[in-house]
C-alpha cells in the first residue's frame, strides 16, 4: 500500500473537513471524501487521517480503541499505526492509506492524492 504522507502537497487536493473546535469535542471525526471513508484522530496534539476501512474485512476501523498511535479494529483485532497506516498485527496484512492533514486558519484540511 502506498504511504500517502510522502506525497507532496501539490500532488493532493485538500478538503476542509472541520474546525479544530469540532475535533476537540470528540478526539476523532469521520468523513467521506471522493468516496473514501476517512477517520481523523488527534493524538498528543497532532492530527492524523487514515482510511476508515480495515484491510482484513472492510470493517469500520475508526470505531476501534485507540491507544497511543495504535488503533485496533473492533471486529477481529487487527492493529494499525495512525501516523502512517502501517499494519501492526494480524489478521490484517495490508497497510491502510494515511492522508496528509494541515490546519489553515483554524480549519482542518485533509489531502487526497490527485489521480494521475
Chimera marker file (.cmm) of the C-alpha trace (Angstrom):
<marker_set name="trace">
<marker id="1" x="0.000" y="0.000" z="0.000" r="1" g="1" b="0" radius="0.5"/>
<marker id="2" x="1.249" y="3.476" z="-0.800" r="1" g="1" b="0" radius="0.5"/>
<marker id="3" x="2.303" y="5.740" z="2.086" r="1" g="1" b="0" radius="0.5"/>
<marker id="4" x="0.337" y="8.913" z="1.387" r="1" g="1" b="0" radius="0.5"/>
<marker id="5" x="2.446" y="11.020" z="3.758" r="1" g="1" b="0" radius="0.5"/>
<marker id="6" x="5.259" y="11.225" z="1.206" r="1" g="1" b="0" radius="0.5"/>
<marker id="7" x="3.070" y="12.805" z="-1.463" r="1" g="1" b="0" radius="0.5"/>
<marker id="8" x="3.930" y="16.448" z="-1.902" r="1" g="1" b="0" radius="0.5"/>
<marker id="9" x="1.098" y="18.899" z="-1.163" r="1" g="1" b="0" radius="0.5"/>
<marker id="10" x="0.959" y="19.877" z="-4.837" r="1" g="1" b="0" radius="0.5"/>
<marker id="11" x="0.020" y="16.260" z="-5.592" r="1" g="1" b="0" radius="0.5"/>
<marker id="12" x="-3.036" y="16.491" z="-3.308" r="1" g="1" b="0" radius="0.5"/>
<marker id="13" x="-6.350" y="18.200" z="-3.364" r="1" g="1" b="0" radius="0.5"/>
<marker id="14" x="-7.107" y="19.418" z="0.165" r="1" g="1" b="0" radius="0.5"/>
<marker id="15" x="-10.639" y="19.373" z="1.550" r="1" g="1" b="0" radius="0.5"/>
<marker id="16" x="-11.773" y="21.414" z="4.535" r="1" g="1" b="0" radius="0.5"/>
<marker id="17" x="-13.469" y="18.950" z="6.864" r="1" g="1" b="0" radius="0.5"/>
<marker id="18" x="-13.880" y="20.545" z="10.298" r="1" g="1" b="0" radius="0.5"/>
<marker id="19" x="-12.701" y="23.172" z="12.708" r="1" g="1" b="0" radius="0.5"/>
<marker id="20" x="-10.201" y="22.478" z="15.464" r="1" g="1" b="0" radius="0.5"/>
<marker id="21" x="-13.010" y="23.151" z="17.943" r="1" g="1" b="0" radius="0.5"/>
<marker id="22" x="-15.126" y="20.346" z="16.466" r="1" g="1" b="0" radius="0.5"/>
<marker id="23" x="-12.285" y="17.864" z="16.831" r="1" g="1" b="0" radius="0.5"/>
<marker id="24" x="-11.569" y="18.888" z="20.419" r="1" g="1" b="0" radius="0.5"/>
<marker id="25" x="-15.088" y="17.778" z="21.381" r="1" g="1" b="0" radius="0.5"/>
<marker id="26" x="-14.659" y="14.196" z="20.209" r="1" g="1" b="0" radius="0.5"/>
<marker id="27" x="-10.939" y="13.445" z="19.507" r="1" g="1" b="0" radius="0.5"/>
<marker id="28" x="-11.991" y="11.645" z="16.291" r="1" g="1" b="0" radius="0.5"/>
<marker id="29" x="-14.181" y="12.588" z="13.352" r="1" g="1" b="0" radius="0.5"/>
<marker id="30" x="-15.445" y="10.651" z="10.338" r="1" g="1" b="0" radius="0.5"/>
<marker id="31" x="-15.610" y="11.851" z="6.731" r="1" g="1" b="0" radius="0.5"/>
<marker id="32" x="-16.147" y="10.644" z="3.206" r="1" g="1" b="0" radius="0.5"/>
<marker id="33" x="-14.019" y="12.354" z="0.570" r="1" g="1" b="0" radius="0.5"/>
<marker id="34" x="-14.143" y="11.236" z="-3.069" r="1" g="1" b="0" radius="0.5"/>
<marker id="35" x="-15.879" y="8.004" z="-1.967" r="1" g="1" b="0" radius="0.5"/>
<marker id="36" x="-13.069" y="7.295" z="0.518" r="1" g="1" b="0" radius="0.5"/>
<marker id="37" x="-14.060" y="6.648" z="4.129" r="1" g="1" b="0" radius="0.5"/>
<marker id="38" x="-11.618" y="8.566" z="6.367" r="1" g="1" b="0" radius="0.5"/>
<marker id="39" x="-11.271" y="8.949" z="10.125" r="1" g="1" b="0" radius="0.5"/>
<marker id="40" x="-9.380" y="11.824" z="11.718" r="1" g="1" b="0" radius="0.5"/>
<marker id="41" x="-7.664" y="11.413" z="15.096" r="1" g="1" b="0" radius="0.5"/>
<marker id="42" x="-5.905" y="13.762" z="17.468" r="1" g="1" b="0" radius="0.5"/>
<marker id="43" x="-3.035" y="12.074" z="19.299" r="1" g="1" b="0" radius="0.5"/>
<marker id="44" x="-0.619" y="14.004" z="21.523" r="1" g="1" b="0" radius="0.5"/>
<marker id="45" x="-1.637" y="17.276" z="19.901" r="1" g="1" b="0" radius="0.5"/>
<marker id="46" x="-1.030" y="16.031" z="16.346" r="1" g="1" b="0" radius="0.5"/>
<marker id="47" x="-3.651" y="15.257" z="13.689" r="1" g="1" b="0" radius="0.5"/>
<marker id="48" x="-3.737" y="12.028" z="11.685" r="1" g="1" b="0" radius="0.5"/>
<marker id="49" x="-6.144" y="10.877" z="8.983" r="1" g="1" b="0" radius="0.5"/>
<marker id="50" x="-6.371" y="7.254" z="7.876" r="1" g="1" b="0" radius="0.5"/>
<marker id="51" x="-8.692" y="5.104" z="5.828" r="1" g="1" b="0" radius="0.5"/>
<marker id="52" x="-11.698" y="4.065" z="7.905" r="1" g="1" b="0" radius="0.5"/>
<marker id="53" x="-11.822" y="0.553" z="6.468" r="1" g="1" b="0" radius="0.5"/>
<marker id="54" x="-9.840" y="-2.356" z="7.895" r="1" g="1" b="0" radius="0.5"/>
<marker id="55" x="-7.958" y="-4.175" z="5.146" r="1" g="1" b="0" radius="0.5"/>
<marker id="56" x="-8.768" y="-7.526" z="6.751" r="1" g="1" b="0" radius="0.5"/>
<marker id="57" x="-12.544" y="-7.499" z="6.266" r="1" g="1" b="0" radius="0.5"/>
<marker id="58" x="-13.581" y="-3.936" z="5.374" r="1" g="1" b="0" radius="0.5"/>
<marker id="59" x="-14.771" y="-3.271" z="8.935" r="1" g="1" b="0" radius="0.5"/>
<marker id="60" x="-15.148" y="0.217" z="10.451" r="1" g="1" b="0" radius="0.5"/>
<marker id="61" x="-11.619" y="0.778" z="11.733" r="1" g="1" b="0" radius="0.5"/>
<marker id="62" x="-12.353" y="4.204" z="13.232" r="1" g="1" b="0" radius="0.5"/>
<marker id="63" x="-14.721" y="2.654" z="15.769" r="1" g="1" b="0" radius="0.5"/>
<marker id="64" x="-11.839" y="0.755" z="17.352" r="1" g="1" b="0" radius="0.5"/>
<marker id="65" x="-9.920" y="1.513" z="20.526" r="1" g="1" b="0" radius="0.5"/>
<marker id="66" x="-7.076" y="3.995" z="20.208" r="1" g="1" b="0" radius="0.5"/>
<marker id="67" x="-4.036" y="3.544" z="22.464" r="1" g="1" b="0" radius="0.5"/>
<marker id="68" x="-1.205" y="5.925" z="21.729" r="1" g="1" b="0" radius="0.5"/>
<marker id="69" x="-0.729" y="5.806" z="17.975" r="1" g="1" b="0" radius="0.5"/>
<marker id="70" x="-2.328" y="2.375" z="17.554" r="1" g="1" b="0" radius="0.5"/>
<marker id="71" x="-5.941" y="1.826" z="16.522" r="1" g="1" b="0" radius="0.5"/>
<marker id="72" x="-7.410" y="-1.659" z="16.928" r="1" g="1" b="0" radius="0.5"/>
<marker id="73" x="-10.131" y="-2.882" z="14.603" r="1" g="1" b="0" radius="0.5"/>
<marker id="74" x="-13.220" y="-3.680" z="16.676" r="1" g="1" b="0" radius="0.5"/>
<marker id="75" x="-14.091" y="-6.769" z="14.621" r="1" g="1" b="0" radius="0.5"/>
<marker id="76" x="-11.022" y="-9.017" z="14.714" r="1" g="1" b="0" radius="0.5"/>
<marker id="77" x="-8.289" y="-7.033" z="16.469" r="1" g="1" b="0" radius="0.5"/>
<marker id="78" x="-6.003" y="-6.043" z="13.594" r="1" g="1" b="0" radius="0.5"/>
<marker id="79" x="-3.898" y="-3.052" z="14.587" r="1" g="1" b="0" radius="0.5"/>
<marker id="80" x="-2.650" y="-0.096" z="12.562" r="1" g="1" b="0" radius="0.5"/>
<marker id="81" x="-0.394" y="2.905" z="13.221" r="1" g="1" b="0" radius="0.5"/>
<marker id="82" x="-2.423" y="6.096" z="12.695" r="1" g="1" b="0" radius="0.5"/>
<marker id="83" x="0.737" y="8.031" z="11.765" r="1" g="1" b="0" radius="0.5"/>
<marker id="84" x="1.446" y="6.136" z="8.560" r="1" g="1" b="0" radius="0.5"/>
<marker id="85" x="-1.252" y="3.465" z="8.099" r="1" g="1" b="0" radius="0.5"/>
<marker id="86" x="1.154" y="0.570" z="8.644" r="1" g="1" b="0" radius="0.5"/>
<marker id="87" x="-0.422" y="-2.708" z="9.688" r="1" g="1" b="0" radius="0.5"/>
<marker id="88" x="0.968" y="-3.831" z="13.044" r="1" g="1" b="0" radius="0.5"/>
<marker id="89" x="-0.784" y="-7.129" z="13.668" r="1" g="1" b="0" radius="0.5"/>
<marker id="90" x="-2.720" y="-9.960" z="12.125" r="1" g="1" b="0" radius="0.5"/>
<marker id="91" x="-5.234" y="-10.770" z="10.823" r="1" g="1" b="0" radius="0.5"/>
<marker id="92" x="-4.651" y="-7.750" z="8.521" r="1" g="1" b="0" radius="0.5"/>
<marker id="93" x="-1.591" y="-7.918" z="6.285" r="1" g="1" b="0" radius="0.5"/>
<marker id="94" x="-2.123" y="-4.838" z="4.086" r="1" g="1" b="0" radius="0.5"/>
<marker id="95" x="-1.489" y="-1.240" z="5.182" r="1" g="1" b="0" radius="0.5"/>
<marker id="96" x="-4.247" y="1.366" z="5.056" r="1" g="1" b="0" radius="0.5"/>
<marker id="97" x="-3.992" y="4.807" z="3.461" r="1" g="1" b="0" radius="0.5"/>
<marker id="98" x="-2.691" y="7.659" z="5.607" r="1" g="1" b="0" radius="0.5"/>
<marker id="99" x="-3.670" y="11.105" z="4.364" r="1" g="1" b="0" radius="0.5"/>
<marker id="100" x="-1.818" y="14.388" z="4.931" r="1" g="1" b="0" radius="0.5"/>
<marker id="101" x="-3.516" y="16.801" z="7.328" r="1" g="1" b="0" radius="0.5"/>
<marker id="102" x="-2.999" y="20.523" z="7.681" r="1" g="1" b="0" radius="0.5"/>
<marker id="103" x="-4.631" y="23.348" z="9.606" r="1" g="1" b="0" radius="0.5"/>
<marker id="104" x="-5.388" y="26.601" z="7.823" r="1" g="1" b="0" radius="0.5"/>
<marker id="105" x="-6.842" y="29.465" z="9.853" r="1" g="1" b="0" radius="0.5"/>
<marker id="106" x="-8.305" y="27.080" z="12.438" r="1" g="1" b="0" radius="0.5"/>
<marker id="107" x="-9.837" y="24.767" z="9.828" r="1" g="1" b="0" radius="0.5"/>
<marker id="108" x="-8.651" y="21.190" z="9.364" r="1" g="1" b="0" radius="0.5"/>
<marker id="109" x="-7.948" y="20.088" z="5.825" r="1" g="1" b="0" radius="0.5"/>
<marker id="110" x="-7.281" y="16.538" z="4.596" r="1" g="1" b="0" radius="0.5"/>
<marker id="111" x="-5.277" y="15.970" z="1.414" r="1" g="1" b="0" radius="0.5"/>
<marker id="112" x="-6.351" y="13.303" z="-1.030" r="1" g="1" b="0" radius="0.5"/>
<marker id="113" x="-3.936" y="12.400" z="-3.841" r="1" g="1" b="0" radius="0.5"/>
<marker id="114" x="-4.958" y="13.647" z="-7.262" r="1" g="1" b="0" radius="0.5"/>
<marker id="115" x="-5.411" y="10.778" z="-9.682" r="1" g="1" b="0" radius="0.5"/>
<marker id="116" x="-2.708" y="10.881" z="-12.303" r="1" g="1" b="0" radius="0.5"/>
<link id1="1" id2="2" r="1" g="1" b="0" radius="0.2"/>
<link id1="2" id2="3" r="1" g="1" b="0" radius="0.2"/>
<link id1="3" id2="4" r="1" g="1" b="0" radius="0.2"/>
<link id1="4" id2="5" r="1" g="1" b="0" radius="0.2"/>
<link id1="5" id2="6" r="1" g="1" b="0" radius="0.2"/>
<link id1="6" id2="7" r="1" g="1" b="0" radius="0.2"/>
<link id1="7" id2="8" r="1" g="1" b="0" radius="0.2"/>
<link id1="8" id2="9" r="1" g="1" b="0" radius="0.2"/>
<link id1="9" id2="10" r="1" g="1" b="0" radius="0.2"/>
<link id1="10" id2="11" r="1" g="1" b="0" radius="0.2"/>
<link id1="11" id2="12" r="1" g="1" b="0" radius="0.2"/>
<link id1="12" id2="13" r="1" g="1" b="0" radius="0.2"/>
<link id1="13" id2="14" r="1" g="1" b="0" radius="0.2"/>
<link id1="14" id2="15" r="1" g="1" b="0" radius="0.2"/>
<link id1="15" id2="16" r="1" g="1" b="0" radius="0.2"/>
<link id1="16" id2="17" r="1" g="1" b="0" radius="0.2"/>
<link id1="17" id2="18" r="1" g="1" b="0" radius="0.2"/>
<link id1="18" id2="19" r="1" g="1" b="0" radius="0.2"/>
<link id1="19" id2="20" r="1" g="1" b="0" radius="0.2"/>
<link id1="20" id2="21" r="1" g="1" b="0" radius="0.2"/>
<link id1="21" id2="22" r="1" g="1" b="0" radius="0.2"/>
<link id1="22" id2="23" r="1" g="1" b="0" radius="0.2"/>
<link id1="23" id2="24" r="1" g="1" b="0" radius="0.2"/>
<link id1="24" id2="25" r="1" g="1" b="0" radius="0.2"/>
<link id1="25" id2="26" r="1" g="1" b="0" radius="0.2"/>
<link id1="26" id2="27" r="1" g="1" b="0" radius="0.2"/>
<link id1="27" id2="28" r="1" g="1" b="0" radius="0.2"/>
<link id1="28" id2="29" r="1" g="1" b="0" radius="0.2"/>
<link id1="29" id2="30" r="1" g="1" b="0" radius="0.2"/>
<link id1="30" id2="31" r="1" g="1" b="0" radius="0.2"/>
<link id1="31" id2="32" r="1" g="1" b="0" radius="0.2"/>
<link id1="32" id2="33" r="1" g="1" b="0" radius="0.2"/>
<link id1="33" id2="34" r="1" g="1" b="0" radius="0.2"/>
<link id1="34" id2="35" r="1" g="1" b="0" radius="0.2"/>
<link id1="35" id2="36" r="1" g="1" b="0" radius="0.2"/>
<link id1="36" id2="37" r="1" g="1" b="0" radius="0.2"/>
<link id1="37" id2="38" r="1" g="1" b="0" radius="0.2"/>
<link id1="38" id2="39" r="1" g="1" b="0" radius="0.2"/>
<link id1="39" id2="40" r="1" g="1" b="0" radius="0.2"/>
<link id1="40" id2="41" r="1" g="1" b="0" radius="0.2"/>
<link id1="41" id2="42" r="1" g="1" b="0" radius="0.2"/>
<link id1="42" id2="43" r="1" g="1" b="0" radius="0.2"/>
<link id1="43" id2="44" r="1" g="1" b="0" radius="0.2"/>
<link id1="44" id2="45" r="1" g="1" b="0" radius="0.2"/>
<link id1="45" id2="46" r="1" g="1" b="0" radius="0.2"/>
<link id1="46" id2="47" r="1" g="1" b="0" radius="0.2"/>
<link id1="47" id2="48" r="1" g="1" b="0" radius="0.2"/>
<link id1="48" id2="49" r="1" g="1" b="0" radius="0.2"/>
<link id1="49" id2="50" r="1" g="1" b="0" radius="0.2"/>
<link id1="50" id2="51" r="1" g="1" b="0" radius="0.2"/>
<link id1="51" id2="52" r="1" g="1" b="0" radius="0.2"/>
<link id1="52" id2="53" r="1" g="1" b="0" radius="0.2"/>
<link id1="53" id2="54" r="1" g="1" b="0" radius="0.2"/>
<link id1="54" id2="55" r="1" g="1" b="0" radius="0.2"/>
<link id1="55" id2="56" r="1" g="1" b="0" radius="0.2"/>
<link id1="56" id2="57" r="1" g="1" b="0" radius="0.2"/>
<link id1="57" id2="58" r="1" g="1" b="0" radius="0.2"/>
<link id1="58" id2="59" r="1" g="1" b="0" radius="0.2"/>
<link id1="59" id2="60" r="1" g="1" b="0" radius="0.2"/>
<link id1="60" id2="61" r="1" g="1" b="0" radius="0.2"/>
<link id1="61" id2="62" r="1" g="1" b="0" radius="0.2"/>
<link id1="62" id2="63" r="1" g="1" b="0" radius="0.2"/>
<link id1="63" id2="64" r="1" g="1" b="0" radius="0.2"/>
<link id1="64" id2="65" r="1" g="1" b="0" radius="0.2"/>
<link id1="65" id2="66" r="1" g="1" b="0" radius="0.2"/>
<link id1="66" id2="67" r="1" g="1" b="0" radius="0.2"/>
<link id1="67" id2="68" r="1" g="1" b="0" radius="0.2"/>
<link id1="68" id2="69" r="1" g="1" b="0" radius="0.2"/>
<link id1="69" id2="70" r="1" g="1" b="0" radius="0.2"/>
<link id1="70" id2="71" r="1" g="1" b="0" radius="0.2"/>
<link id1="71" id2="72" r="1" g="1" b="0" radius="0.2"/>
<link id1="72" id2="73" r="1" g="1" b="0" radius="0.2"/>
<link id1="73" id2="74" r="1" g="1" b="0" radius="0.2"/>
<link id1="74" id2="75" r="1" g="1" b="0" radius="0.2"/>
<link id1="75" id2="76" r="1" g="1" b="0" radius="0.2"/>
<link id1="76" id2="77" r="1" g="1" b="0" radius="0.2"/>
<link id1="77" id2="78" r="1" g="1" b="0" radius="0.2"/>
<link id1="78" id2="79" r="1" g="1" b="0" radius="0.2"/>
<link id1="79" id2="80" r="1" g="1" b="0" radius="0.2"/>
<link id1="80" id2="81" r="1" g="1" b="0" radius="0.2"/>
<link id1="81" id2="82" r="1" g="1" b="0" radius="0.2"/>
<link id1="82" id2="83" r="1" g="1" b="0" radius="0.2"/>
<link id1="83" id2="84" r="1" g="1" b="0" radius="0.2"/>
<link id1="84" id2="85" r="1" g="1" b="0" radius="0.2"/>
<link id1="85" id2="86" r="1" g="1" b="0" radius="0.2"/>
<link id1="86" id2="87" r="1" g="1" b="0" radius="0.2"/>
<link id1="87" id2="88" r="1" g="1" b="0" radius="0.2"/>
<link id1="88" id2="89" r="1" g="1" b="0" radius="0.2"/>
<link id1="89" id2="90" r="1" g="1" b="0" radius="0.2"/>
<link id1="90" id2="91" r="1" g="1" b="0" radius="0.2"/>
<link id1="91" id2="92" r="1" g="1" b="0" radius="0.2"/>
<link id1="92" id2="93" r="1" g="1" b="0" radius="0.2"/>
<link id1="93" id2="94" r="1" g="1" b="0" radius="0.2"/>
<link id1="94" id2="95" r="1" g="1" b="0" radius="0.2"/>
<link id1="95" id2="96" r="1" g="1" b="0" radius="0.2"/>
<link id1="96" id2="97" r="1" g="1" b="0" radius="0.2"/>
<link id1="97" id2="98" r="1" g="1" b="0" radius="0.2"/>
<link id1="98" id2="99" r="1" g="1" b="0" radius="0.2"/>
<link id1="99" id2="100" r="1" g="1" b="0" radius="0.2"/>
<link id1="100" id2="101" r="1" g="1" b="0" radius="0.2"/>
<link id1="101" id2="102" r="1" g="1" b="0" radius="0.2"/>
<link id1="102" id2="103" r="1" g="1" b="0" radius="0.2"/>
<link id1="103" id2="104" r="1" g="1" b="0" radius="0.2"/>
<link id1="104" id2="105" r="1" g="1" b="0" radius="0.2"/>
<link id1="105" id2="106" r="1" g="1" b="0" radius="0.2"/>
<link id1="106" id2="107" r="1" g="1" b="0" radius="0.2"/>
<link id1="107" id2="108" r="1" g="1" b="0" radius="0.2"/>
<link id1="108" id2="109" r="1" g="1" b="0" radius="0.2"/>
<link id1="109" id2="110" r="1" g="1" b="0" radius="0.2"/>
<link id1="110" id2="111" r="1" g="1" b="0" radius="0.2"/>
<link id1="111" id2="112" r="1" g="1" b="0" radius="0.2"/>
<link id1="112" id2="113" r="1" g="1" b="0" radius="0.2"/>
<link id1="113" id2="114" r="1" g="1" b="0" radius="0.2"/>
<link id1="114" id2="115" r="1" g="1" b="0" radius="0.2"/>
<link id1="115" id2="116" r="1" g="1" b="0" radius="0.2"/>
</marker_set>
